[in-house]
Amino acid sequence: MTFIIQGIDIPSVPVAGSDALFPVRRIWCVGRNYADHAREMGSDPDREPPFFFAKPADSVVPGGGVLPFPSATKDLHHEVELVVAMGAGGVDISAERALGCVFGYAVGLDMTRRDLQAEAKRAGRPWALAKGFDQSCPISAIQPVSAVGHPSRGRLTLSVNGVLRQQGDLRDMIWSTAEAIAFLSRFVALAPGDLLMTGTPAGVGAVLAGDLLVGECEGIGRIEVRYT
């Protein structure tokens, strides 16, 4: 079979400790999965059913680096998150089986055009342009489960120009990694290559041109981005 358009690359993220690449199929994101962040966004954190939104696969920026400041926003925000890389999938995956489907973990940034998101919320419209813009998902190399296990706790932080903005712990997630996978698989068939961003702790805030962002997840990795 010959495709009518040639030369389209498959988005991918390096696998730590090897020359291998993890192909990105889809990116799912859990909204408001830390109680303190839910409160700062004006919501009730008492284990309401999780909700999800998506980013395009080609929004990934492997390894971060120097990025142009996004267009069409005056209020770009940072959100640091643990990222789950799926090595297997299925439908109606049980929470007990979910971690067996995970290939590895990374740390990533869910960059958000907050002004566009606020406008979409007021109008009851989708968040696609607020969350799914070009280069909106910088992500570190993926650490295989064989190297790091399944982290259920660990410090998650983000600093801007050396000043700590966000800090939390993975154990503070309202819905665990296994629970989030299980819940999402009720609605879509998960598959190898899917990424799941698991939510962000409190402290999200504005990013300006020239800022250096450093996101870290204890035992998993580090991601740096500078906007120009």
Secondary structure, DSSP 4 states (H G I P E B T S, - for coil): ---SS--PPPPEEEBTTSS-EEE---EEEEES-BHHHHHHTT---S-PPPEEEEE-GGGEEET-EEEPPPSS-S-EEE-EEEEEEESS-BSS--HHHHGGGEEEEEEEE--EEHHHHHHHHHHT---HHHHSSTT-EEEPPBEEHHHH---S--EEEEEETTEEEEEEEGGGBSS-HHHHHHHHTTTS-B-TT-EEE----S--EEE-TT-EEEEEETTTEEEEEEE-
